[in-house]
Amino acid sequence: MIGERLVAICGPGHVDIDDEVSEDWCHDEALDLPPVRPLAVARPGTVDEVAAIVRVAAELGIPATARGSGTGLSGASVPAPGGIVISFERMAAILEIDVANQVAVVEPGVTLADLDAVLAPLGLVYPVFPGEQSASIGGNIATNAGGMRAVKYGVTRHHVLGIEAVLGTGEVVTTGGRFVKATSGYDLTQLILGSEGTLALVTRAILRLHPRPPLQSTVLAPFTTMERVTEAVAPVVASGVGPLLVEYIDSISMAGITAHAGIDLGIPEDVRNATLAYLVIVLEGYDADRLEEDTVALAGQMEELGALDVYVLPDQAGQQLITAREHAFWASKAAGADDIVDVVVPRATIPTYLATVSGLAADTASLVVGCGHAGDGNVHLSVFQPDPDVRLRLVHDILAAGVALGGAVSGEHGIGTAKLESFTDLEDPVKIELMRRIKSAFDPDGILNPGKVFHPSSREGARP
């Protein structure tokens, strides 16, 4: 019956049922989560079709999970057993580029790569680059995606001005608009952002754009200790050069990502052997002379802050390194990592945090290496520990160590199911209960992505 009703909504050829559902719909890119086969996959083409699907799901008590490109790392888009996947692949139109107001109006299935290709010739940029350009705007909104450029531009929530979304009741709500500030009631746009499809399904978004500086310069500075890396970050951010990104990469991860990408940065062997971690800083600008002045000043600053050496990379090498860093997940996966951990801590505490992680790894005979956004304290770790029970305890302790330093269990990947238990254990129970009450207002039947972010209450998902 459900198949016939979905076909009546979406049309023939836009619904997969039971055995028609391919394995691709059963997982995202998380390394340590089992796949889940949904009852059906529906591919709506309009907001009215999305609303109709949600109403049917609410009527029948069937879970509904939104899906974009499936590039997430937390299990947020993994369907619930017996549920419906609502895929936004047919809703992938760039509806408008408003150059005068510097906004784009897009559907949720638009990928970052598609949007960037349209914006580049106009001298504009949507500056959220979370490392996977095939990711969809809807998925980025659901997880409040960040990326390396967050130190300058912020994360997704800083660039979504308004949305159209379908609530768990099938009602359609429009929030925000083509303006950057408003004090008109509750900010529902920001509430839905990062909610991982548990409050509403975004069907349209108004995105804030920025001018695209045409020039970039990449500085690579190796350091002997993580303390020196971290101590260098605040002076760089405060220097006035406005870095596009400030990344740290430990020596093991640097070797892995450059080997995976097949690039040679020309760093002498004696420097590589003495290096514990690298700081990678990218500047951007409009004027070549000014950018060169800033680059020279930055290089001198790195020397004063204790770098072993400083390398201003040629344009091609710099771009290759940044691309390799963006693809660090794939390098870790190819190297056999058993899990990927995303934690955020106050940036000055990164050395303390990594020292704690090193101790936890040693105690469990594990290898934990990584890189991260040093400018905003977002640490990404690759965990090599094949024993699932040991790995589960280790990852929980790694997350707990970050929270203990004033951080949070996720900086940009979200909670999904991968961090559900740790989030529940480490988060303020009053906050989680308030989140439950908010969800009940948006989704009274508890059908939107149940079991993500926090455990469903006894009322949510009670019907078969």
RAFEN-V570286 format. One record per residue. N is the residue number from 1. RES is the residue in one letter. NEAR is the number of other C-alpha atoms within 12 Angstrom. Layout:
BEGIN
N,RES,NEAR  N,RES,NEAR
END
This chain:
BEGIN
1,M,12  2,I,26  3,G,27  4,E,20  5,R,25  6,L,34  7,V,25  8,A,21  9,I,28  10,C,30  11,G,19  12,P,17  13,G,20  14,H,29  15,V,33  16,D,31  17,I,29  18,D,23  19,D,14  20,E,19  21,V,24  22,S,20  23,E,20  24,D,23  25,W,39  26,C,33  27,H,36  28,D,32  29,E,30  30,A,35  31,L,30  32,D,32  33,L,28  34,P,20  35,P,24  36,V,28  37,R,29  38,P,35  39,L,33  40,A,40  41,V,43  42,A,47  43,R,37  44,P,38  45,G,29  46,T,32  47,V,33  48,D,22  49,E,33  50,V,43  51,A,33  52,A,31  53,I,50  54,V,44  55,R,31  56,V,31  57,A,40  58,A,31  59,E,23  60,L,24  61,G,31  62,I,35  63,P,44  64,A,54  65,T,54  66,A,54  67,R,48  68,G,43  69,S,37  70,G,39  71,T,36  72,G,42  73,L,41  74,S,39  75,G,42  76,A,49  77,S,55  78,V,48  79,P,44  80,A,38  81,P,25  82,G,30  83,G,43  84,I,46  85,V,51  86,I,53  87,S,42  88,F,41  89,E,32  90,R,28  91,M,34  92,A,32  93,A,28  94,I,31  95,L,22  96,E,21  97,I,30  98,D,21  99,V,22  100,A,16  101,N,21  102,Q,27  103,V,32  104,A,37  105,V,34  106,V,38  107,E,39  108,P,46  109,G,41  110,V,37  111,T,36  112,L,39  113,A,27  114,D,24  115,L,38  116,D,30  117,A,18  118,V,24  119,L,28  120,A,22  121,P,15  122,L,22  123,G,21  124,L,28  125,V,33  126,Y,42  127,P,39  128,V,42  129,F,39  130,P,42  131,G,34  132,E,32  133,Q,28  134,S,25  135,A,38  136,S,45  137,I,54  138,G,52  139,G,51  140,N,50  141,I,55  142,A,50  143,T,46  144,N,38  145,A,45  146,G,43  147,G,42  148,M,43  149,R,36  150,A,36  151,V,34  152,K,31  153,Y,29  154,G,29  155,V,33  156,T,40  157,R,36  158,H,29  159,H,40  160,V,46  161,L,36  162,G,38  163,I,41  164,E,36  165,A,42  166,V,37  167,L,40  168,G,43  169,T,33  170,G,31  171,E,27  172,V,27  173,V,28  174,T,25  175,T,30  176,G,31  177,G,27  178,R,26  179,F,20  180,V,20  181,K,16  182,A,16  183,T,10  184,S,10  185,G,10  186,Y,12  187,D,21  188,L,31  189,T,37  190,Q,25  191,L,29  192,I,42  193,L,39  194,G,38  195,S,42  196,E,43  197,G,50  198,T,47  199,L,44  200,A,48  201,L,53  202,V,53  203,T,49  204,R,41  205,A,47  206,I,42  207,L,46  208,R,39  209,L,35  210,H,27  211,P,24  212,R,23  213,P,21  214,P,19  215,L,22  216,Q,34  217,S,41  218,T,39  219,V,46  220,L,40  221,A,45  222,P,41  223,F,35  224,T,26  225,T,30  226,M,33  227,E,28  228,R,31  229,V,44  230,T,41  231,E,28  232,A,38  233,V,39  234,A,26  235,P,23  236,V,38  237,V,28  238,A,16  239,S,17  240,G,16  241,V,29  242,G,29  243,P,36  244,L,36  245,L,41  246,V,43  247,E,46  248,Y,49  249,I,42  250,D,40  251,S,29  252,I,28  253,S,36  254,M,41  255,A,34  256,G,33  257,I,35  258,T,31  259,A,24  260,H,26  261,A,26  262,G,17  263,I,23  264,D,22  265,L,32  266,G,18  267,I,26  268,P,16  269,E,12  270,D,13  271,V,23  272,R,24  273,N,17  274,A,20  275,T,31  276,L,31  277,A,38  278,Y,48  279,L,51  280,V,46  281,I,48  282,V,42  283,L,42  284,E,31  285,G,25  286,Y,17  287,D,16  288,A,17  289,D,15  290,R,18  291,L,26  292,E,23  293,E,18  294,D,30  295,T,35  296,V,22  297,A,22  298,L,39  299,A,35  300,G,23  301,Q,28  302,M,36  303,E,23  304,E,20  305,L,28  306,G,26  307,A,35  308,L,31  309,D,28  310,V,31  311,Y,33  312,V,34  313,L,28  314,P,18  315,D,20  316,Q,17  317,A,25  318,G,28  319,Q,25  320,Q,24  321,L,39  322,I,40  323,T,27  324,A,32  325,R,44  326,E,34  327,H,30  328,A,39  329,F,40  330,W,31  331,A,28  332,S,38  333,K,25  334,A,20  335,A,23  336,G,20  337,A,30  338,D,31  339,D,40  340,I,43  341,V,48  342,D,42  343,V,47  344,V,39  345,V,35  346,P,28  347,R,36  348,A,28  349,T,31  350,I,38  351,P,29  352,T,24  353,Y,36  354,L,38  355,A,21  356,T,24  357,V,35  358,S,25  359,G,20  360,L,28  361,A,27  362,A,17  363,D,18  364,T,26  365,A,18  366,S,28  367,L,31  368,V,37  369,V,41  370,G,42  371,C,46  372,G,49  373,H,46  374,A,47  375,G,44  376,D,36  377,G,41  378,N,42  379,V,44  380,H,45  381,L,39  382,S,42  383,V,41  384,F,33  385,Q,29  386,P,20  387,D,18  388,P,19  389,D,13  390,V,21  391,R,30  392,L,28  393,R,22  394,L,37  395,V,40  396,H,31  397,D,32  398,I,43  399,L,44  400,A,33  401,A,31  402,G,39  403,V,27  404,A,22  405,L,25  406,G,23  407,G,29  408,A,32  409,V,41  410,S,40  411,G,38  412,E,45  413,H,45  414,G,40  415,I,41  416,G,42  417,T,37  418,A,40  419,K,42  420,L,29  421,E,25  422,S,33  423,F,32  424,T,29  425,D,19  426,L,28  427,E,28  428,D,15  429,P,14  430,V,12  431,K,15  432,I,22  433,E,19  434,L,15  435,M,28  436,R,30  437,R,21  438,I,21  439,K,36  440,S,27  441,A,18  442,F,31  443,D,38  444,P,30  445,D,36  446,G,43  447,I,49  448,L,48  449,N,49  450,P,48  451,G,38  452,K,44  453,V,40  454,F,37  455,H,29  456,P,32  457,S,22  458,S,13  459,R,19  460,E,30  461,G,30  462,A,18  463,R,18  464,P,17
END
